[in-house]
Amino acid sequence: EVQLVESGGGLVQAGGSLRLSCAASGFTFERTIGWFRQAPGKEREGVACLSTYDDNSYYANSVKGRFAVSRDNAKNTVYLQMNSLKPADTAVYYCAAPTDYTVIAGQSCLFDNGMEYWGKGTQVTVSS
């Protein structure tokens, strides 16, 4: 059974940092992984992703320079380091992955339409 489990969310003051983790199991881990978020009343948006198509990482403009995505293949875990957090970053954060046969090229990993597997999310709340 494929599982993606996010952790590391919480309440933090503006300017603070959090590191989210996404632990994967049940499938070959070496594939594109994306981080997405959804704030109340807003659509889900791509935040950051690691593309195995071109071995690059991609970020939404709103988080560039503040967030960093990385992975530890030995632990089947992807991380999202979030620095200089803002109240606008408040959302439920999800990690997601495509199927074995789905090819997601480059920056397309910031879009959720190629993702098949999703975690249940972790809440991040940034107070002003």
Secondary structure, 3 states (H helix, E strand, C coil): CCEEEEECCEEEECCCCEEEEEEEECCCCCCCEEEEEECCCCCCEEEEEEECCCCEEEECCCCCCCEEEEEEHHHCEEEEEECCCCHHHCEEEEEEECCCCCCCCHHHHHCHHHCCEECCCEEEEEEC
